[in-house]
Amino acid sequence: PQLAVSVVTYAPDLDLLRRVLGSLGQAVRRAIETGVLSGVAVWLVDNGPGDGWRGTLESLSRECLKDISGCRAEVVSGHGNVGYGRGHNLAIARSSADYHLIMNADVIIDGDAIVESMKFMQSRPDVGMLAPYTTNELGEREYLCKRYPSVLVLVVRGFMPRMIESIFDRQLAAYEMRDLPADRPHVGVPLASGSFMLARRELLERVGGFSEPFFLYFEDFDLSLRLGKLAPIAFVPAVRIVHFGGYAASKGVKHIGLFVSSGVKFFNRHGWRWW
């Protein structure tokens, strides 16, 4: 099989992006050398800001992905900041690969992540998409698989101090699926995070990719629910990543506004749950 990878950037931290692409290059090389993939296409989707990033991204892609037999990289630019999901859709539309990896520009993947992903997906043709085992940069567990959210849980998790969060720990644990086993795959995850989604491309095409009204936030939940109607989503702990991202509230007022706006779109589309 062949794999396409899309990474959407917006004013990226270049040192971190170099590490991200370096880890991707190592994982791609290992997957091709072990024979689980015959070829890989990497799409860096440049959402700006402005139009001066193309050369920098092309240079980084050459630096990190050159000399890997069977791997090619391309920068997609000139479209402006069209949002996270729509940016990935630009790459999905260009791909003819069997699998497509949607990946954040702040995710470092383990050297065996793609090998383990391919092994699992080849062994489970019924599964449509997988999510990985995730830690943050401090090595602490992050729970990126989710159950359907309530407004209460999102408000507490995103905007309340830790002392208040602790009061709702049971609800947060259920939402974050902390009960998932860490030593074996689990099939039947309702919602996966857009920081790392490895899916069958044919299914992404059937559902139309990301829904473009979601500029940022909740586009991954919306995609999970639509794709999950066609084939189940799996949590595969043998696939490991480190995620350097943060919550919307930690990124300022603009991100809080985008989070709330997208949350309203999500609940209007899929149903409101208050607590």
Secondary structure, DSSP 4 states (H G I P E B T S, - for coil): -EEEEEEEESS--HHHHHHHHHHHHHHHHHHHHHTS-SEEEEEEEE--SSS--HHHHHHHHHHHHTT-TTEEEEEE-SS----HHHHHHHHHHH---SEEEEE-TTEEE-TTHHHHHHHHHHH-TT--EEEEEEEETTS-EE---BPPP-HHHHHHHHHS-HHHHHHTHHHHHHHTTTTS-SSS-EE--SB--TTEEEEEHHHHHHTTSS-TT-SSSSHHHHHHHHHHTTS-EEEEEEEEEEE----GGGG-HHHHHHHHHHHHHHHHHH-----
